[in-house]
């Protein structure tokens, strides 16, 4: 009986190890705003960060697009409806979707040029609002 339990535990460890091995190498495809794709790019899910993927997107960006990022800070990656943080790895950002293969990921790319981010600052630089009151004596 103890041998069967030991064999069962060993088999479970092998299955978990195989799952980890499968999760190591993933294909990432980037869907652009016009429906075209960049990739797929094969990468190590545990070692590749979102920041590295953003750098790759900027480097591989098609030249014929009207909107193009200048730096990786201009790019937002979205996967599973969530904006991905630069310091996270691909493995940390991946969400399981039932029976779909876990080694293929499609991420949506949104370009927000840094000049668009400075527009709210201009509004903040306007003259400060002052409260005014008036009295009327009848």
Buried (B, 14 or more C-beta within 10 A) or exposed (E): EEEEEEEEEEEEEEEEEEEEEEBBEBBBEBBBEEEEEBBBBEBEBBEBBBBBBBBBBBEEBEEEEEEEBEEBBBBBBBBBEEEBEEEEBBBEBBEEEEEEEBBEBBBBBBBEBEEEEEEEEEEEEEEEEEEEEEEEEE
